C-alpha cells in the first residue's frame, strides 16, 4: 500500500489527479482547503497596500500550514492515502512570498519554526513520510491556460501573471534541491489532461502503478 502526494504548480490539475488516483487505489483523498479558505481570495484580490496592512500573505501561509498539517497527520496513520498537495510544498510558497517582500523576514522565521516543530511531530507517527510524490510539470503557457480554464475569478487578474511566473520558474529547483521526503514521479502536463481525456487519466494511473512496483510497493 502507498501514501501518495500530488504536487506541482497552481492550476495543473492536482485535485483532479488526486481524485483519479484515489479512485484507482480505493483510498481516501485529502484535498487542498480552497473552498473554505476565507483568506485565499483576499490574498489574490487585495491591493499591495491592503495586503501589507492586513498581512494576508503571512496569514494565508499559516492557514495552509494548519490545514495541511491536520491532513498529513490523518493520512500518515494509514498505509494508503492520497494528498492533494502537502505540507512539504508550503515552505516553497512562503519562501517566494518572502523574497517578493510580501512576507517579512521575521514572519518567515516564525513560519519556519512552526513548520520545523510540525515536521518533528510527524516523526512520532507510525508512517513518517509519503512513499511517492506525483509531480505535475508543464510549460508556463500551459500553466496559465489551465489556471484560466478552471475559472476561479480571483485567480484571473492580469496583475497575477508575474507572480505565477515567479512561482513557476523556481518550482523545479524546489523539487530537485529541497524535496527529499519520498521518491518522485514526474508527469508531463503539456501532454496530459486527466479532466477531459479518460485515456490520459488511465495512463497516469498506469505510470503510478509502474513506479510503485519498481519501488517494491503493491
C-alpha positions as CSV (number, residue, x, y, z in Angstrom):
1,X,0.0,0.0,0.0
2,X,1.2,3.5,-0.7
3,X,0.8,7.0,0.6
4,X,1.0,9.5,-2.4
5,X,1.2,13.2,-2.5
6,X,0.3,15.1,-5.7
7,X,2.4,18.3,-6.2
8,X,3.2,21.0,-8.7
9,X,2.3,24.4,-10.0
10,X,-1.0,26.1,-9.4
11,X,-3.7,25.1,-11.9
12,X,-2.1,21.9,-13.4
13,X,-4.8,19.5,-12.1
14,X,-3.6,18.3,-8.7
15,X,-7.1,17.8,-7.3
16,X,-8.3,16.0,-10.4
17,X,-5.2,13.8,-10.4
18,X,-5.6,13.1,-6.7
19,X,-9.2,12.1,-7.3
20,X,-8.2,9.8,-10.2
21,X,-5.5,8.1,-8.1
22,X,-7.8,7.9,-5.0
23,X,-10.5,6.1,-7.1
24,X,-7.9,3.7,-8.7
25,X,-6.2,2.9,-5.4
26,X,-9.5,2.8,-3.5
27,X,-8.1,5.2,-0.9
28,X,-9.1,8.4,0.8
29,X,-8.1,11.7,-0.7
30,X,-7.2,14.7,1.3
31,X,-8.0,17.8,-0.8
32,X,-6.4,21.2,-0.6
33,X,-8.5,23.5,1.5
34,X,-9.7,26.1,-1.0
35,X,-13.4,26.4,-0.8
36,X,-13.4,27.1,3.0
37,X,-10.3,29.2,3.0
38,X,-11.6,32.8,3.5
39,X,-8.1,34.3,3.2
40,X,-7.2,32.9,-0.2
41,X,-9.5,35.2,-2.3
42,X,-8.2,38.2,-0.2
43,X,-4.6,37.2,-0.9
44,X,-5.3,37.4,-4.7
45,X,-7.6,40.4,-4.8
46,X,-6.2,42.8,-2.2
47,X,-4.1,45.8,-3.3
48,X,-0.5,45.8,-2.2
49,X,-1.3,48.3,0.5
50,X,-4.2,46.2,1.8
51,X,-2.1,43.0,1.7
52,X,0.7,44.7,3.7
53,X,-1.6,46.2,6.2
54,X,-3.7,43.1,6.8
55,X,-0.7,40.7,6.3
56,X,-2.7,38.4,4.1
57,X,0.3,36.5,2.6
58,X,1.5,35.5,6.0
59,X,-1.9,34.7,7.3
60,X,-2.6,32.6,4.2
61,X,0.6,30.5,4.7
62,X,-0.4,29.9,8.3
63,X,-3.8,28.8,7.3
64,X,-2.4,26.4,4.7
65,X,0.2,25.1,7.2
66,X,-2.5,24.4,9.7
67,X,-4.8,22.6,7.3
68,X,-2.0,20.6,5.6
69,X,-0.6,19.5,9.0
70,X,-4.0,18.3,10.0
71,X,-4.4,16.4,6.7
72,X,-1.0,14.8,6.8
73,X,-1.3,13.7,10.4
74,X,-4.5,11.8,9.4
75,X,-3.1,10.5,6.2
76,X,0.1,9.1,7.8
77,X,-1.9,7.0,10.2
78,X,-2.9,4.7,7.3
79,X,-0.7,3.0,4.8
80,X,-2.8,4.1,1.8
81,X,-4.0,7.7,1.1
82,X,-3.6,10.4,-1.5
83,X,-2.8,14.0,-0.6
84,X,-3.7,16.9,-2.9
85,X,-0.5,18.9,-2.4
86,X,1.1,18.6,1.1
87,X,2.9,20.3,3.9
88,X,6.2,19.9,2.0
89,X,5.4,22.4,-0.7
90,X,4.2,25.1,1.7
91,X,7.7,26.2,2.5
92,X,8.3,27.0,-1.1
93,X,5.3,29.3,-1.4
94,X,6.3,31.0,1.9
95,X,9.9,31.5,0.6
96,X,8.7,33.0,-2.7
97,X,6.5,35.5,-0.9
98,X,9.3,36.3,1.5
99,X,11.6,37.0,-1.5
100,X,8.9,39.2,-3.1
101,X,8.7,41.2,0.1
102,X,5.1,40.1,0.9
103,X,6.2,38.1,4.0
104,X,8.7,39.8,6.2
105,X,11.9,38.1,7.3
106,X,10.6,37.9,10.9
107,X,7.3,36.3,9.7
108,X,9.2,33.8,7.6
109,X,11.4,32.9,10.5
110,X,8.3,32.3,12.7
111,X,6.8,30.2,9.8
112,X,9.9,28.1,9.5
113,X,10.0,27.5,13.3
114,X,6.4,26.3,13.3
115,X,7.0,24.1,10.2
116,X,10.1,22.5,11.8
117,X,8.1,21.7,15.0
118,X,5.4,20.2,13.0
119,X,7.8,18.0,11.0
120,X,9.3,16.8,14.2
121,X,5.9,15.7,15.4
122,X,5.4,13.7,12.2
123,X,8.5,11.6,13.2
124,X,6.3,10.2,16.1
125,X,3.7,8.7,13.7
126,X,3.8,5.1,12.5
127,X,4.5,6.3,9.0
128,X,7.0,9.1,8.7
129,X,6.5,10.4,5.2
130,X,4.8,9.7,1.9
131,X,6.1,7.0,-0.4
132,X,5.7,8.9,-3.7
133,X,5.4,12.4,-4.9
134,X,3.5,12.6,-8.2
135,X,4.8,15.9,-9.6
136,X,2.8,17.7,-12.3
137,X,5.1,19.6,-14.6
138,X,4.2,21.9,-17.6
139,X,5.3,24.9,-19.6
140,X,4.4,28.3,-18.4
141,X,1.9,28.7,-21.3
142,X,0.1,25.5,-20.3
143,X,0.1,26.6,-16.7
144,X,-1.6,30.0,-17.5
145,X,-4.1,28.2,-19.8
146,X,-5.1,25.7,-17.1
147,X,-5.5,28.5,-14.5
148,X,-7.8,30.3,-16.9
149,X,-9.6,27.2,-17.8
150,X,-10.7,26.3,-14.2
151,X,-12.1,29.8,-13.9
152,X,-11.6,30.8,-10.3
153,X,-12.4,34.5,-10.6
154,X,-9.9,35.7,-8.0
155,X,-7.0,33.9,-9.9
156,X,-7.6,35.6,-13.3
157,X,-6.3,39.2,-12.9
158,X,-3.5,40.1,-15.3
159,X,-1.5,41.5,-12.4
160,X,-1.0,38.0,-11.1
161,X,0.9,36.7,-14.2
162,X,4.3,37.7,-12.9
163,X,3.6,36.1,-9.5
164,X,2.7,32.9,-11.3
165,X,5.8,33.2,-13.4
166,X,8.0,33.6,-10.3
167,X,6.4,30.5,-8.7
168,X,6.8,28.5,-12.0
169,X,10.4,29.5,-12.5
170,X,11.6,28.1,-9.2
171,X,9.3,25.1,-8.7
172,X,11.6,22.6,-10.4
173,X,14.5,23.8,-8.3
174,X,12.5,23.3,-5.1
175,X,11.7,19.7,-6.2
176,X,15.3,18.9,-7.1
177,X,17.1,20.7,-4.3
178,X,14.7,20.8,-1.3
179,X,12.3,17.9,-1.5
180,X,13.6,14.7,-0.2
181,X,10.7,13.1,1.7
182,X,10.0,10.5,-1.0
183,X,10.5,9.1,-4.5
184,X,9.3,11.4,-7.3
185,X,7.3,10.6,-10.5
186,X,7.1,13.5,-12.9
187,X,4.0,13.7,-15.2
188,X,4.2,15.9,-18.3
189,X,1.0,18.0,-18.1
190,X,1.7,19.6,-21.5
191,X,0.7,16.2,-22.9
192,X,-1.7,15.1,-20.2
193,X,-5.3,16.1,-19.4
194,X,-6.8,13.9,-16.7
195,X,-10.0,16.1,-16.6
196,X,-11.1,15.8,-20.3
197,X,-9.3,12.7,-21.5
198,X,-10.1,9.4,-19.7
199,X,-7.2,7.7,-21.6
200,X,-4.8,10.3,-20.1
201,X,-6.2,9.5,-16.6
202,X,-5.7,5.8,-17.2
203,X,-2.1,6.4,-18.3
204,X,-1.3,8.4,-15.2
205,X,-2.7,5.5,-13.0
206,X,-0.5,3.1,-15.1
207,X,2.6,5.3,-14.6
208,X,2.0,5.5,-10.8
209,X,1.4,1.7,-10.5
210,X,4.6,1.0,-12.5
211,X,6.6,3.4,-10.3
212,X,5.2,1.8,-7.1
213,X,6.0,-1.7,-8.5
214,X,9.6,-0.6,-9.2
215,X,9.8,0.7,-5.6
216,X,8.5,-2.7,-4.3
217,X,5.1,-1.4,-3.2
218,X,1.9,-3.2,-4.2
